[in-house]
Amino acid sequence: MSRIKDSFYNLKKKNEQALIPYIMAGYPNDKYCMATIKSIINNGADMLEIGFPFSDPLADGQIIQNASRISIEQKMNMKKLLSMIKNIRNETKIPIIIMTYANIIYQYGYEKFLSDAKSNGADGLIIPDLPIEEASTYKQFAQYYNIETIFLVAPNTPTNRIKKICKICSGFLYLVSTYGTTGTKININNELKNLIKTIKHITNNKIPLGIGFGVSTTKDIMLLDKQYVDAVIIGSALLKIINKTYPKLNQTQIKISEFIHELKSATK
């Protein structure tokens, strides 16, 4: 099995949800980013999602858009990202997931990117703007290089389309919890709970379900039933901590460490 599948398998035996923090590569600078990542992986994160900056990040809210802009200004590029992943892989065995956009991968070349991502230690890929109708080449190379293809569904995704997405999705299915972008506060109401149950029924529990976009507190996590939600993805809340504490790196590391520890405790 892949590292992602292994992680979910082991967490399921312990009745724990996977905690998947998101960080923007190179934000607010390379050194600061790596130090933040070390604080994340040393305090209980089960997987790590690393975003690659893009000039038109459609799925991202203001906080991640700002981080993306600064990362671009800091000259983040794919070579630096892959080197960063390689360095992270030398320090941890947890799964590493790259989040980027289709145009970036297309320009790099699907096969070359997936080959390079794998050789540097990446385990999965999220491409929010890649339609399943255009994903056959990507999926083919991803299977060859054993990279998990994580696709997104939203509250307004039709049932038939969810079924199609699940056929090419691997690693886990990513549920966008709200109609908005990242950073929008999650509303864990009966509508969302029923949607989660419906998705788990459609997938027949054959693929883990992760939920993101607005999950930001221990209370949010504790309200998400472990029977149905296998992973929680936290992004904007982490970047807010960096924004508030920068450039005091030691303070950032302390706050991030405390936050990750608290979140992980809520998944148990």
C-alpha positions as a Markdown table, in Angstrom:
| # | Residue | x | y | z |
|---|---|---|---|---|
| 1 | Met | 0.0 | 0.0 | 0.0 |
| 2 | Ser | 0.9 | 3.6 | -0.4 |
| 3 | Arg | 1.9 | 5.8 | 2.6 |
| 4 | Ile | -1.5 | 7.4 | 2.5 |
| 5 | Lys | -3.4 | 4.1 | 2.5 |
| 6 | Asp | -1.1 | 2.8 | 5.3 |
| 7 | Ser | -1.8 | 5.9 | 7.3 |
| 8 | Phe | -5.6 | 5.7 | 7.1 |
| 9 | Tyr | -5.4 | 1.9 | 7.8 |
| 10 | Asn | -3.4 | 2.5 | 11.0 |
| 11 | Leu | -5.6 | 5.4 | 12.1 |
| 12 | Lys | -8.8 | 3.4 | 11.6 |
| 13 | Lys | -7.5 | 0.7 | 13.9 |
| 14 | Lys | -7.1 | 3.4 | 16.6 |
| 15 | Asn | -10.4 | 5.0 | 15.8 |
| 16 | Glu | -8.7 | 8.3 | 14.9 |
| 17 | Gln | -9.2 | 10.8 | 12.1 |
| 18 | Ala | -6.3 | 11.9 | 10.1 |
| 19 | Leu | -5.1 | 15.4 | 10.7 |
| 20 | Ile | -3.9 | 17.0 | 7.5 |
| 21 | Pro | -2.4 | 20.5 | 7.9 |
| 22 | Tyr | -2.0 | 22.7 | 4.8 |
| 23 | Ile | 0.9 | 25.0 | 4.3 |
| 24 | Met | 1.9 | 27.3 | 1.4 |
| 25 | Ala | 5.3 | 26.4 | 0.0 |
| 26 | Gly | 7.8 | 29.2 | 0.5 |
| 27 | Tyr | 5.5 | 31.3 | 2.7 |
| 28 | Pro | 6.5 | 33.8 | 4.1 |
| 29 | Asn | 10.0 | 32.7 | 3.0 |
| 30 | Asp | 11.8 | 29.4 | 2.4 |
| 31 | Lys | 13.5 | 29.2 | 5.8 |
| 32 | Tyr | 10.4 | 30.3 | 7.8 |
| 33 | Cys | 8.3 | 27.8 | 5.8 |
| 34 | Met | 10.6 | 24.8 | 6.6 |
| 35 | Ala | 10.7 | 25.7 | 10.3 |
| 36 | Thr | 6.9 | 25.9 | 10.4 |
| 37 | Ile | 6.6 | 22.5 | 8.6 |
| 38 | Lys | 9.0 | 20.9 | 11.2 |
| 39 | Ser | 6.7 | 22.2 | 14.0 |
| 40 | Ile | 3.7 | 20.7 | 12.2 |
| 41 | Ile | 5.2 | 17.2 | 11.6 |
| 42 | Asn | 6.7 | 17.1 | 15.1 |
| 43 | Asn | 3.4 | 17.7 | 16.9 |
| 44 | Gly | 1.1 | 15.1 | 15.6 |
| 45 | Ala | 0.2 | 15.8 | 11.9 |
| 46 | Asp | -0.7 | 12.5 | 10.2 |
| 47 | Met | -0.2 | 13.9 | 6.7 |
| 48 | Leu | 1.0 | 17.2 | 5.2 |
| 49 | Glu | -0.5 | 19.1 | 2.3 |
| 50 | Ile | 1.8 | 21.6 | 0.6 |
| 51 | Gly | 0.3 | 24.2 | -1.7 |
| 52 | Phe | 2.2 | 25.4 | -4.7 |
| 53 | Pro | 1.5 | 29.1 | -5.5 |
| 54 | Phe | -0.6 | 30.1 | -8.5 |
| 55 | Ser | -1.5 | 33.5 | -9.9 |
| 56 | Asp | -5.2 | 32.6 | -10.2 |
| 57 | Pro | -6.0 | 30.2 | -7.3 |
| 58 | Leu | -9.7 | 29.8 | -7.8 |
| 59 | Ala | -10.4 | 27.5 | -4.9 |
| 60 | Asp | -8.6 | 29.6 | -2.4 |
| 61 | Gly | -9.8 | 32.4 | -0.1 |
| 62 | Gln | -8.1 | 35.7 | 0.7 |
| 63 | Ile | -5.7 | 34.3 | 3.3 |
| 64 | Ile | -4.3 | 31.6 | 1.0 |
| 65 | Gln | -4.3 | 33.9 | -2.0 |
| 66 | Asn | -2.2 | 36.4 | -0.1 |
| 67 | Ala | 0.2 | 33.6 | 0.9 |
| 68 | Ser | 0.4 | 32.5 | -2.7 |
| 69 | Arg | 1.2 | 36.0 | -3.9 |
| 70 | Ile | 4.0 | 36.4 | -1.4 |
| 71 | Ser | 5.3 | 32.9 | -2.2 |
| 72 | Ile | 5.5 | 33.9 | -5.9 |
| 73 | Glu | 7.3 | 37.1 | -4.9 |
| 74 | Gln | 9.8 | 34.9 | -3.0 |
| 75 | Lys | 10.6 | 33.1 | -6.3 |
| 76 | Met | 9.0 | 29.8 | -5.3 |
| 77 | Asn | 9.2 | 27.4 | -8.3 |
| 78 | Met | 8.7 | 23.8 | -8.9 |
| 79 | Lys | 12.4 | 22.9 | -8.5 |
| 80 | Lys | 12.4 | 24.5 | -5.1 |
| 81 | Leu | 9.2 | 22.8 | -4.1 |
| 82 | Leu | 10.5 | 19.4 | -5.0 |
| 83 | Ser | 13.7 | 20.0 | -3.2 |
| 84 | Met | 11.7 | 21.1 | -0.1 |
| 85 | Ile | 9.7 | 17.9 | -0.3 |
| 86 | Lys | 12.9 | 15.9 | -0.5 |
| 87 | Asn | 14.2 | 17.6 | 2.6 |
| 88 | Ile | 10.9 | 17.0 | 4.5 |
| 89 | Arg | 11.0 | 13.3 | 3.4 |
| 90 | Asn | 14.4 | 12.9 | 5.0 |
| 91 | Glu | 12.9 | 13.9 | 8.3 |
| 92 | Thr | 9.5 | 12.2 | 8.4 |
| 93 | Lys | 7.6 | 9.2 | 7.0 |
| 94 | Ile | 4.2 | 10.9 | 7.0 |
| 95 | Pro | 2.5 | 11.2 | 3.6 |
| 96 | Ile | 3.1 | 14.4 | 1.7 |
| 97 | Ile | 0.4 | 15.7 | -0.7 |
| 98 | Ile | 0.9 | 18.5 | -3.2 |
| 99 | Met | -1.9 | 20.9 | -4.1 |
| 100 | Thr | -1.5 | 22.8 | -7.3 |
| 101 | Tyr | -3.4 | 23.7 | -10.5 |
| 102 | Ala | -3.8 | 22.0 | -13.8 |
| 103 | Asn | -2.0 | 24.5 | -16.0 |
| 104 | Ile | 1.2 | 24.3 | -13.9 |
| 105 | Ile | 1.3 | 20.5 | -14.2 |
| 106 | Tyr | 0.4 | 20.6 | -17.9 |
| 107 | Gln | 3.2 | 23.0 | -18.7 |
| 108 | Tyr | 5.7 | 20.9 | -16.6 |
| 109 | Gly | 4.4 | 17.7 | -18.3 |
| 110 | Tyr | 2.2 | 15.2 | -16.6 |
| 111 | Glu | 4.7 | 12.3 | -16.7 |
| 112 | Lys | 7.8 | 14.3 | -15.8 |
| 113 | Phe | 6.0 | 16.0 | -12.9 |
| 114 | Leu | 4.6 | 12.8 | -11.4 |
| 115 | Ser | 8.0 | 11.1 | -11.9 |
| 116 | Asp | 9.8 | 13.9 | -10.2 |
| 117 | Ala | 7.2 | 14.2 | -7.4 |
| 118 | Lys | 7.5 | 10.5 | -6.6 |
| 119 | Ser | 11.3 | 10.5 | -6.7 |
| 120 | Asn | 11.4 | 13.4 | -4.2 |
| 121 | Gly | 9.0 | 11.7 | -1.8 |
| 122 | Ala | 5.5 | 13.0 | -2.6 |
| 123 | Asp | 2.6 | 10.6 | -2.1 |
| 124 | Gly | -0.5 | 12.3 | -3.5 |
| 125 | Leu | -1.7 | 15.2 | -5.6 |
| 126 | Ile | -4.7 | 17.5 | -5.5 |
| 127 | Ile | -5.6 | 19.5 | -8.6 |
| 128 | Pro | -8.8 | 21.4 | -7.8 |
| 129 | Asp | -9.4 | 22.7 | -11.3 |
| 130 | Leu | -8.8 | 19.5 | -13.3 |
| 131 | Pro | -12.2 | 18.1 | -14.5 |
| 132 | Ile | -12.5 | 14.3 | -14.5 |
| 133 | Glu | -13.3 | 14.4 | -18.2 |
| 134 | Glu | -9.7 | 15.7 | -18.8 |
| 135 | Ala | -7.9 | 13.5 | -16.2 |
| 136 | Ser | -7.2 | 10.3 | -18.1 |
| 137 | Thr | -3.6 | 11.0 | -19.0 |
| 138 | Tyr | -2.9 | 12.4 | -15.6 |
| 139 | Lys | -4.5 | 9.3 | -13.9 |
| 140 | Gln | -2.6 | 6.9 | -16.1 |
| 141 | Phe | 0.8 | 8.4 | -15.2 |
| 142 | Ala | -0.2 | 8.7 | -11.5 |
| 143 | Gln | -1.0 | 5.0 | -11.3 |
| 144 | Tyr | 2.3 | 4.2 | -12.9 |
| 145 | Tyr | 4.2 | 6.2 | -10.4 |
| 146 | Asn | 2.0 | 5.3 | -7.5 |
| 147 | Ile | 0.8 | 8.8 | -6.7 |
| 148 | Glu | -2.6 | 9.1 | -5.2 |
| 149 | Thr | -5.1 | 11.2 | -7.2 |
| 150 | Ile | -7.2 | 13.1 | -4.7 |
| 151 | Phe | -10.3 | 14.8 | -6.2 |
| 152 | Leu | -12.8 | 17.2 | -4.7 |
| 153 | Val | -16.6 | 17.1 | -4.3 |
| 154 | Ala | -18.7 | 20.0 | -3.2 |
| 155 | Pro | -22.2 | 20.4 | -1.6 |
| 156 | Asn | -23.7 | 20.9 | -5.0 |
| 157 | Thr | -22.0 | 18.0 | -6.8 |
| 158 | Pro | -24.7 | 15.7 | -8.2 |
| 159 | Thr | -24.8 | 12.1 | -7.0 |
| 160 | Asn | -24.0 | 10.7 | -10.4 |
| 161 | Arg | -20.9 | 12.9 | -10.7 |
| 162 | Ile | -19.7 | 11.9 | -7.2 |
| 163 | Lys | -19.9 | 8.3 | -8.4 |
| 164 | Lys | -17.8 | 9.1 | -11.5 |
| 165 | Ile | -15.3 | 11.1 | -9.4 |
| 166 | Cys | -14.9 | 8.2 | -6.9 |
| 167 | Lys | -13.9 | 5.9 | -9.8 |
| 168 | Ile | -10.7 | 7.8 | -10.5 |
| 169 | Cys | -10.1 | 9.1 | -7.0 |
| 170 | Ser | -7.6 | 7.4 | -4.7 |
| 171 | Gly | -6.0 | 8.2 | -1.4 |
| 172 | Phe | -9.1 | 10.0 | -0.1 |
| 173 | Leu | -12.0 | 12.0 | -1.4 |
| 174 | Tyr | -11.8 | 15.7 | -0.5 |
| 175 | Leu | -15.2 | 17.2 | 0.5 |
| 176 | Val | -15.3 | 21.0 | 0.2 |
| 177 | Ser | -17.5 | 21.8 | 3.2 |
| 178 | Thr | -19.0 | 25.1 | 2.0 |
| 179 | Tyr | -20.0 | 26.8 | -1.2 |
| 180 | Gly | -17.3 | 29.4 | -0.7 |
| 181 | Thr | -13.5 | 29.4 | -0.9 |
| 182 | Thr | -11.0 | 28.3 | 1.7 |
| 183 | Gly | -11.2 | 30.3 | 5.0 |
| 184 | Thr | -15.0 | 30.4 | 5.0 |
| 185 | Lys | -16.2 | 29.3 | 8.4 |
| 186 | Ile | -17.7 | 25.8 | 8.3 |
| 187 | Asn | -21.3 | 25.3 | 9.4 |
| 188 | Ile | -21.7 | 21.8 | 10.7 |
| 189 | Asn | -25.5 | 21.6 | 10.4 |
| 190 | Asn | -27.8 | 18.8 | 9.5 |
| 191 | Glu | -27.5 | 19.5 | 5.8 |
| 192 | Leu | -23.7 | 19.0 | 5.9 |
| 193 | Lys | -24.0 | 15.9 | 8.1 |
| 194 | Asn | -26.6 | 14.4 | 5.7 |
| 195 | Leu | -24.3 | 15.1 | 2.8 |
| 196 | Ile | -21.4 | 13.4 | 4.5 |
| 197 | Lys | -23.5 | 10.3 | 5.1 |
| 198 | Thr | -24.8 | 10.3 | 1.5 |
| 199 | Ile | -21.2 | 10.5 | 0.2 |
| 200 | Lys | -20.1 | 7.6 | 2.5 |
| 201 | His | -23.1 | 5.6 | 1.3 |
| 202 | Ile | -22.1 | 6.3 | -2.4 |
| 203 | Thr | -18.5 | 5.3 | -1.8 |
| 204 | Asn | -19.5 | 2.3 | 0.3 |
| 205 | Asn | -16.7 | 3.2 | 2.7 |
| 206 | Lys | -14.2 | 2.0 | 0.0 |
| 207 | Ile | -12.4 | 5.4 | 0.0 |
| 208 | Pro | -11.7 | 7.6 | 3.0 |
| 209 | Leu | -13.5 | 10.9 | 3.2 |
| 210 | Gly | -11.6 | 14.1 | 4.2 |
| 211 | Ile | -13.2 | 17.4 | 4.8 |
| 212 | Gly | -11.8 | 20.9 | 4.5 |
| 213 | Phe | -12.5 | 24.5 | 3.7 |
| 214 | Gly | -13.5 | 26.2 | 7.0 |
| 215 | Val | -12.4 | 23.5 | 9.5 |
| 216 | Ser | -10.4 | 25.6 | 12.0 |
| 217 | Thr | -11.0 | 24.6 | 15.6 |
| 218 | Thr | -11.0 | 21.5 | 17.9 |
| 219 | Lys | -14.8 | 22.0 | 18.2 |
| 220 | Asp | -15.2 | 21.7 | 14.5 |
| 221 | Ile | -13.3 | 18.4 | 14.5 |
| 222 | Met | -15.2 | 17.0 | 17.4 |
| 223 | Leu | -18.6 | 17.7 | 15.7 |
| 224 | Leu | -17.5 | 15.7 | 12.7 |
| 225 | Asp | -18.5 | 12.0 | 13.3 |
| 226 | Lys | -15.5 | 9.7 | 13.1 |
| 227 | Gln | -17.8 | 7.1 | 11.6 |
| 228 | Tyr | -18.2 | 9.2 | 8.4 |
| 229 | Val | -15.3 | 11.7 | 8.4 |
| 230 | Asp | -11.8 | 10.0 | 8.1 |
| 231 | Ala | -9.7 | 13.2 | 7.8 |
| 232 | Val | -9.8 | 16.9 | 8.5 |
| 233 | Ile | -7.8 | 19.4 | 6.5 |
| 234 | Ile | -6.7 | 22.6 | 8.2 |
| 235 | Gly | -5.2 | 25.5 | 6.2 |
| 236 | Ser | -6.2 | 29.1 | 6.6 |
| 237 | Ala | -6.2 | 28.8 | 10.4 |
| 238 | Leu | -2.5 | 27.9 | 10.3 |
| 239 | Leu | -1.6 | 30.7 | 7.9 |
| 240 | Lys | -3.4 | 33.1 | 10.3 |
| 241 | Ile | -1.0 | 32.1 | 13.1 |
| 242 | Ile | 2.0 | 32.8 | 10.8 |
| 243 | Asn | 0.5 | 36.2 | 9.8 |
| 244 | Lys | 0.0 | 37.2 | 13.5 |
| 245 | Thr | 3.4 | 36.1 | 14.7 |
| 246 | Tyr | 5.7 | 36.8 | 11.7 |
| 247 | Pro | 8.6 | 37.6 | 11.8 |
| 248 | Lys | 9.1 | 36.1 | 15.3 |
| 249 | Leu | 9.9 | 32.6 | 14.2 |
| 250 | Asn | 10.2 | 31.2 | 17.7 |
| 251 | Gln | 6.8 | 32.5 | 18.6 |
| 252 | Thr | 5.4 | 31.1 | 15.3 |
| 253 | Gln | 6.8 | 27.7 | 16.1 |
| 254 | Ile | 5.4 | 27.7 | 19.6 |
| 255 | Lys | 1.9 | 28.7 | 18.5 |
| 256 | Ile | 1.9 | 26.3 | 15.6 |
| 257 | Ser | 3.1 | 23.4 | 17.8 |
| 258 | Glu | 0.3 | 24.1 | 20.4 |
| 259 | Phe | -2.3 | 24.4 | 17.7 |
| 260 | Ile | -1.4 | 21.2 | 16.0 |
| 261 | His | -1.2 | 19.3 | 19.3 |
| 262 | Glu | -4.7 | 20.5 | 20.2 |
| 263 | Leu | -6.2 | 19.6 | 16.8 |
| 264 | Lys | -4.7 | 16.2 | 16.9 |
| 265 | Ser | -6.1 | 15.5 | 20.3 |
| 266 | Ala | -9.5 | 16.3 | 19.0 |
| 267 | Thr | -9.2 | 13.6 | 16.3 |
| 268 | Lys | -8.7 | 10.8 | 18.8 |
